[in-house]
Amino acid sequence: MATWQCVKQCGACCYLDPAERPDLEEYLSSQELEEYLSMVGEDGWCINYDKSHRECSIYTERPRFCRVEPEVFKDLFGIEPEELNDFAIECCHEQIESIYGDRSLEMLRFDKAIGI
């Protein structure tokens, strides 16, 4: 069975362009939406994403909506804890494919890390 985990130096989820995520208002509070939008750089990437090292510069202090945790996903998306693993894997696959491609090194690294 595949088990979700974050793969270092991927960063696909750090591409925050609101045009790519039109449903933000459906799950973020107005305060969270304001914070989210303030984090989007001119190129659509999070301003806290260090592209040269491919990592988050505020990882330990990142906002709630950047955390893949059962209570966060339950609150934001209505995902039950027992569904989180499959949901997170699907989200990562979609985002990695969208940003890097379905045959990218990032996708291969993610699939290997989760056991696919």
HELIX and SHEET records of a PDB file:
HELIX    1   1 ALA A   12  CYS A   14  5                                   3    
HELIX    2   2 PRO A   18  GLU A   20  5                                   3    
HELIX    3   3 LEU A   24  TYR A   27  1                                   4    
HELIX    4   4 SER A   30  SER A   38  1                                   9    
HELIX    5   5 TYR A   59  GLU A   61  5                                   3    
HELIX    6   6 ARG A   64  CYS A   66  5                                   3    
HELIX    7   7 PRO A   70  PHE A   77  1                                   8    
HELIX    8   8 PRO A   81  GLU A   83  5                                   3    
HELIX    9   9 LEU A   84  TYR A  100  1                                  17    
HELIX   10  10 LEU A  105  ILE A  114  1                                  10    
SHEET    1   A 2 TYR A  49  ASP A  50  0                                        
SHEET    2   A 2 GLU A  55  CYS A  56 -1                                        
END                                                                             
